[in-house]
Amino acid sequence: MKNKFLTFLFSVVFVSLSLAQDSTLIVAENQEAEVAYNRGIDNFNSKNYSQAITDFTEAISFKPEFSKAYFNRGSVYMELGKQSEAIKDFDLAVETDPTFGNAYYSRGRAKQLTNDAQGALADFDLAIQKGYVEGNVYYYRGVIKFQAEDYEGAKLDFSDAIRKEPNYAYAYNDRGSANRKLEKYDDAVSDYKMAFGLDKSMAFSHNNLGSVYRKMEKYDLAIEQYGEAIRKKSDYYMAYNNRGSAKYDKGDYEGAIKDFEEALKIKSDYAFAYNNIGTAKMKLKDYQGAIKAFDKAISLDENYGYAYMNRGNAKELVRDQKGACADWLKASELNVKQAASFAQECQ
């Protein structure tokens, strides 16, 4: 019987900040438009958003070229989660004032929130060209680059955000994530430590640091950081799963199972945890228990290729060659490359 390895999945959360003050209201200028405009600001600050929209619309009726009123009405729509309406107003703001850097930035944020990454990137570039060089424009541009797997570009933008705002905890966290992807683990460690040093509530930065330590095979440090994430966020099921992963790597299979089970107490449909319980039970030679765990993972996600492959490995060990072949073939169909070589035994 060939010695087959188990595929073990864990989750790392790279979390992106959504700033409450993306759009800053701007003081008005004159006459009837000014009265309505300033009333709109007061209503915005009082969170009377419907009336604020009415006020800014009235200001625009007195002064159709009032770019700041368009901008602020767009800002209200952003607060209401109406990004399409916001984009229309930001369009009007930059049409009436092509130098309005903050409007380009805000339009970029609205596009980013509607999954128009390329449109958002173009607007962030325009915002910078027009003189809007706050830390957040670099940060959100970096987020888009990170999501596009341009980790070097993302790192540069997160660094610019930090230069603009030295206490920007989220930029440190996400630069740490870029460094992790670039396999610059020492730099990632420093960034994650800076992130939660600046913001004590950032449990996910402890989780991310734990995952870097796991990459570095420093399992005790990884377990410690996952534990700190859990202490700061008691329902952090991914941190339980990740701590179980580190215990598994260390050879503490029973401890790993306990953590995976804790994750499932919080999120009962977490297929990854069931798969991971199965891998740990395989190490403990509890093959029937492993098969039951893989069964559960597959029942939650019928396209979970690695769970099929792992279940096939367990079935082979209990001499169910037919069942093993069926699972390996299914895993191969789901593009699990390792399973294809196993399935060759079935031909």
Secondary structure, 3 states (H helix, E strand, C coil): CCCCCCCCCCCCCCCCCCCCCCCCCCCCCCHHHHHHHHHHHHHHHCCCHHHHHHHHHHHHHHCCCCHHHHHHHHHHHHHCCCHHHHHHHHHHHHHHCCCCHHHHHHHHHHHHHCCCHHHHHHHHHHHHHCCCCCHHHHHHHHHHHHHCCCHHHHHHHHHHHHHHCCCCHHHHHHHHHHHHHCCCHHHHHHHHHHHHHHCCCCHHHHHHHHHHHHHCCCHHHHHHHHHHHHHHCCCCHHHHHHHHHHHHHHCCHHHHHHHHHHHHHHCCCCHHHHHHHHHHHHHCCCHHHHHHHHHHHHHHCCCCHHHHHHHHHHHHHCCCHHHHHHHHHHHHHCCCHHHHHHHHHHC
